[in-house]
Amino acid sequence: MNLHVPDLAPLPEPVRTTCPYCGVGCGVLARPDGAGGAGIEGDPEHPANFGRLCSKGSALGETLGLDDRVLHPTIAGARVTWDHALDTVAERFRRVAEAHGPDAVAFYLSGQLLTEDYYVANKLAKGFIGTPHVDTNSRLCMSSSVAAHRRAFGSDTVPGCYEDLDQADLVVLVGSNAAWCHPILFRRMLDARAKRGTRIVTIDPRRTQTGEEADLFLGLKPGTDAALFSGLLVHLAETGAVDERYVAAHTAGFEAALERARAIAPDSAATAALTGLAEADVRHFFELVRTTPRVVTAFSQGVNQSAQGTDKANAIINCHLATGRIGKPGMGPFSLTGQPNAMGGREVGGLANMLAAHMHFAPEEVDLVRRFWGAPRIITGEGLKAVSLFEAIERGRIKALWVMGTNPAVSMPRADRVRAAMRSLDTLVIAEAVATTDTVRVREDAIVLPALAWGEKDGTVTNSERRISRQRPFLKAPGEARADWWMLAQVGRRLGFAKEFAWPNAAAVFREHAALSGFENAGSRDFDLSGLADITDAAYAGQRPVQWPLPRRTRTSEARLFANGGFFTRDRRARFVAVQKPALADPTSAAFPFRLNTGRVRDHWHTLTRTGKSPRLSAHRAVPFVEVHPDDAARAGLREGDLARVRTPYGAAVLEVMVTPGVQPGVLFAPMHWSEATASAGRVGALAQGAVDPVSGQPELKATPAAIAPEPMRSRGFLITRTPAPAPEGWWWARAAIEGGSGLIVATNDGPAEAAALMRARFPGAAFSEYADPACGVYRAAAFAEGRLVGALALAPAAERPSFEAAKAFFRTQELLEPAARRALISGRAESGGSGPLVCACHTVGRDTIAGTIEAGAASVEAVGAACRAGTNCGSCIPEIRKLLAAALAPSPA
């Protein structure tokens, strides 16, 4: 018998690109599906991830829809041509500069931009408009690390590479929830522990998922990191662990730094008293560092987002300089960058205190950039940093602002004041891909320019280990969307600088950027990419990931720096820094007795404009929440799942309570992701104090005085619709993407009668299946159009919340629901066994499925993974799997 096997269409060749999320810079293989989407895999050849992707990266294919895109230029909401929009921007900026001076114009950029976009923005502003006021949301992310590098090394140089995490015998994570925020790097750390016994120490006021996995967890008091590392420096000095030869040959200022450290934390007992740690734990940590030669200290937002962030980073660097553990395999201080191109922005002067190519404002460097650019209005000093920039807008000093690729109406501290400030501008220009951001909606007369999004952009990004990778387009630009660098160049031409802004493509911008890095640079500056200054368009298109420095004279890159000195100070010596004694910027009080710490969650990114589109990413943490210690919850009358109002002197939010011993008594934690577009009262940025580090200008986002109290609601529940619908007026709500629809998790003081009226108003002409028990405060209804489910609403008393997880499963199909399914929906039960609340987003595995594998005999993380794949990709769910295992396998009480 002959069987005919149909020809299978070959898979399209993948496009090699780079993930748009954190600073790890993972390589991605994207295969367009021809319908506006793409299949996504990790790139096994990329040295940052070797094929692994975290939950967010794995779900990138779910975030490519055009439903909320900015597709055309608009002015005051009216569609205009590109020529009209760009003419208007140029004319208004010219008018403001003539009337008020060029420094009345400002730019606020983003670590989401590509390096080429950043370069053109800085050239236009700092060289040709003549304004120094160019800053970036990276100011909120890693500017304290930049300042610490510059103080210590004379340059913003990350001295190590990711291979050091593989080769270290001790990894110390400070203020870093790497398990959730840099999961691919954390997986490398866990692999090193499994292969070679690497030990992991986590230092954080909050016992995060990273702390759960650590060999030693140090839950220090908020803001006391510098005290701990001052005590460590003293211990290293007094136990003979200082590398005297390295210190003498390559550094300066050791004695002064040590004297200051002794004044802060003279011994382990004093260190323990300052940090709130047990003295035995402090001694254990000191001994681990002293006796382990290969130590990497990786630090992130918990260090940086502080009014003393620069000192914290320098206290860490001091210990590495003192022991000579820098620039060698498995050794060094390592700043883990938050955003995908925060490093690229630093390279081209994206921060207000920098010029391009890591140059600053020494007269000779200003002159060098002026000559290279042919810049008629080169700036000669620093501009305003993010917090000060928006304060200057508030005061009327800045009249025109161009915002690119960021959402300051949500993410800035004191975000309510930032919104009001932007409304006072003469001109607000917003280059944006997403039409529904709070910033786009902050004023009706804004000039909104349609920007390219990930998958459409063409350029480069630099990750945390100085590795430059390509972001390549694999989707057609939608509507009239254009590259950010192109918009800026067009405005530059309209301002009279046609020759200086005449690049034909992104490759030409990159060549100029690389050439500037090597211009009159005979090794005096760290950033040198001149080996790529002559790269052809074809070579740029195919460029593989490469680390800098990559100078023309050698055309080879360096993975590590400073093992043999060679710092970028005038005398080529590193500087020890005498740090200040820790002190929090804003004291607590009877009215605000708590400290509010803000941060990120595992499956979401920034203000949800991308991850909020993914059903599986929205499933893990579906609503804005606040973590509260059990003792504090009991005193405040709060239980798990309650709603609470969190207040600070700057704003308020209503958040769902998670009771956990992972936060310290007196400390609250709330994520910063939710916006006005995704929640009724979840904007945590509005609560943050914004006191800034005096060196870096980075705002304090980890320790704002706060209060918390119950926010009782009569009813809790959900409203699910096939297409996104407005939230009921006056209700508390959070929006979550689901398969086949859009979900609102809600709370209200309304009851069944009001809910029934709402359903009929929302779905006129629909057929309804309903259940109502007014006496018990219960209402459940489903709306059907031509027999197909189009909406569902359920309310119950707050203590008996209906199951959103069960209900959303019914929307996965567009088919008619069978009678049994209708009954299950209205009864509030799943039609059949579900997988429960999501634990593993990479493989969409729920808690019930994992519990079932444990019940069936899986007694380890590995066994659970073998049975259901949970925890086998990025590993960020492993701490939750361990907790489920511990609970299930714990011996029964006698």
Stockholm file with secondary structure:
# STOCKHOLM 1.0

chainA/1-894         MNLHVPDLAPLPEPVRTTCPYCGVGCGVLARPDGAGGAGIEGDPEHPANFGRLCSKGSALGETLGLDDRVLHPTIAGARVTWDHALDTVAERFRRVAEAHGPDAVAFYLSGQLLTEDYYVANKLAKGFIGTPHVDTNSRLCMSSSVAAHRRAFGSDTVPGCYEDLDQADLVVLVGSNAAWCHPILFRRMLDARAKRGTRIVTIDPRRTQTGEEADLFLGLKPGTDAALFSGLLVHLAETGAVDERYVAAHTAGFEAALERARAIAPDSAATAALTGLAEADVRHFFELVRTTPRVVTAFSQGVNQSAQGTDKANAIINCHLATGRIGKPGMGPFSLTGQPNAMGGREVGGLANMLAAHMHFAPEEVDLVRRFWGAPRIITGEGLKAVSLFEAIERGRIKALWVMGTNPAVSMPRADRVRAAMRSLDTLVIAEAVATTDTVRVREDAIVLPALAWGEKDGTVTNSERRISRQRPFLKAPGEARADWWMLAQVGRRLGFAKEFAWPNAAAVFREHAALSGFENAGSRDFDLSGLADITDAAYAGQRPVQWPLPRRTRTSEARLFANGGFFTRDRRARFVAVQKPALADPTSAAFPFRLNTGRVRDHWHTLTRTGKSPRLSAHRAVPFVEVHPDDAARAGLREGDLARVRTPYGAAVLEVMVTPGVQPGVLFAPMHWSEATASAGRVGALAQGAVDPVSGQPELKATPAAIAPEPMRSRGFLITRTPAPAPEGWWWARAAIEGGSGLIVATNDGPAEAAALMRARFPGAAFSEYADPACGVYRAAAFAEGRLVGALALAPAAERPSFEAAKAFFRTQELLEPAARRALISGRAESGGSGPLVCACHTVGRDTIAGTIEAGAASVEAVGAACRAGTNCGSCIPEIRKLLAAALAPSPA
#=GR chainA/1-894 SS CCCCCCCCCCCCCCEEEECSSSTTCCEEEEEECSSSCEEEEECTTCTTTTTCCCHHHHTGGGGCCCTTBCCSCEETTEECCHHHHHHHHHHHHHHHHHHHCGGGEEEEECTTSCHHHHHHHHIIIIIIICCCCEEEGGGGTTHHHHHHHHHHHSSCCCCCCTHHHHHCSEEEEESCCHHHHSHHHHHHHHHHHHHHCCEEEEECSSCCHHHHHCSEEECCCTTCHHHHHHHHHHHHHHTTCSCHHHHHHHEECHHHHHHHHHHHCCSHHHHHHHHTCCHHHHHHHHHHHHHCSSEEEEECHHHHSSTTHHHHHHHHHHHHHHHTCSSSTTCEEEECCSSTTHHHHHHTTCSTTCCSTTCCSCHHHHHHHHHHHTCTTCCCSCCCCHHHHHHHHHHTSCCEEEEESCCHHHHSTTHHHHHHHHHTCSEEEEEESBTTCTTGGGCTTCEEEEBCCTTTCCEEEECTTSEEEEECCCSCCCTTCBCHHHHHHHHHHHTTCTGGGCCSSHHHHHHHHHHHHHTTCSSSSSCCCGGGTTCCHHHHHTCCCEESCCCTTTCCCCSCCCTTCCCSSTTSCEECCCCCCCCCSSCCCSSSCEEEEEECCSSCCTTSTTGGGCHHHHHHSCSCEEEECHHHHHHHTCCTTCEEEEEETTEEEEEEEEECTTSCTTEEEEESCCCTTTBSSCCGGGGCCCCBCTTTCCBCCSCEEEEEEECCCSEEEEEEESSCCCCCTTCEEEEEEETTEEEEEEEESCCHHHHHHHHHHHSTTCEEEEEEETTTTEEEEEEEETTEEEEEEEEEEGGGCCCHHHHHGGGSCCSCCCHHHHHHHHHTSCSSCCCCSEEETTTTEEHHHHHHHHHTTCCSHHHHHHHHCTTSSSCTTHHHHHHHHHHHHSCCCC
#=GC SS_cons         CCCCCCCCCCCCCCEEEECSSSTTCCEEEEEECSSSCEEEEECTTCTTTTTCCCHHHHTGGGGCCCTTBCCSCEETTEECCHHHHHHHHHHHHHHHHHHHCGGGEEEEECTTSCHHHHHHHHIIIIIIICCCCEEEGGGGTTHHHHHHHHHHHSSCCCCCCTHHHHHCSEEEEESCCHHHHSHHHHHHHHHHHHHHCCEEEEECSSCCHHHHHCSEEECCCTTCHHHHHHHHHHHHHHTTCSCHHHHHHHEECHHHHHHHHHHHCCSHHHHHHHHTCCHHHHHHHHHHHHHCSSEEEEECHHHHSSTTHHHHHHHHHHHHHHHTCSSSTTCEEEECCSSTTHHHHHHTTCSTTCCSTTCCSCHHHHHHHHHHHTCTTCCCSCCCCHHHHHHHHHHTSCCEEEEESCCHHHHSTTHHHHHHHHHTCSEEEEEESBTTCTTGGGCTTCEEEEBCCTTTCCEEEECTTSEEEEECCCSCCCTTCBCHHHHHHHHHHHTTCTGGGCCSSHHHHHHHHHHHHHTTCSSSSSCCCGGGTTCCHHHHHTCCCEESCCCTTTCCCCSCCCTTCCCSSTTSCEECCCCCCCCCSSCCCSSSCEEEEEECCSSCCTTSTTGGGCHHHHHHSCSCEEEECHHHHHHHTCCTTCEEEEEETTEEEEEEEEECTTSCTTEEEEESCCCTTTBSSCCGGGGCCCCBCTTTCCBCCSCEEEEEEECCCSEEEEEEESSCCCCCTTCEEEEEEETTEEEEEEEESCCHHHHHHHHHHHSTTCEEEEEEETTTTEEEEEEEETTEEEEEEEEEEGGGCCCHHHHHGGGSCCSCCCHHHHHHHHHTSCSSCCCCSEEETTTTEEHHHHHHHHHTTCCSHHHHHHHHCTTSSSCTTHHHHHHHHHHHHSCCCC
//
